[in-house]
């Protein structure tokens, strides 16, 4: 099982899905993708950070991933002894724009910050997961975002099912219809598997628990995201410390 809690993201190893812990959670519903690197042709660039993240997720210990908003915080996370980090859209929007997490920061700005974050670590394989908000558009935009984040050196990418303009997941945002949300995830996974940017771990997030006040809808969506190829799943804004899945 994989669990993430903002703003210190804690990632537990994969295994049988047991529960979603804390108010912000990732439930691993991965098949072989977390165990082996996604298929790639010899012409695609290697992504050692993604390979490292996949190896870390096979372990038995909980992984904490502090949030970075620039190169300095990324370097400090590595020097402090953490094994991975997370580029938070909330933090980047606040630090770069002095603006709230309300869809005001662009793909280009996030990719630029991300490139500085991934290049700030001493170990080129140190993994950072990049917050990609709503993919910055439709399914085609999501493919471009995945490609750009992989080229920027991210090990993983987190993409949500919100409709534009996005908002913090705890403020009752709006989500896409089911078919559009699944299409966005499928496009992201297609780019991961076939794109020229190389491998990247796809974390698919649903905000429907808060948006439509339905845990059942959130569970339906993340199951569909898994079927679409997502490596790991994230239900935002849970309301109990532990929600049993099975």
Helices and strands as residue ranges (DSSP letters): E 8-11, E 19-21, E 25-27, G 32-34, H 48-56, E 63-68, H 71-79, E 84-87, H 89-92, I 93-97, H 107-119, E 127-131, H 139-151, E 156-160, H 178-194, E 201-206, H 208-211, H 215-227, E 232-235, E 242-244
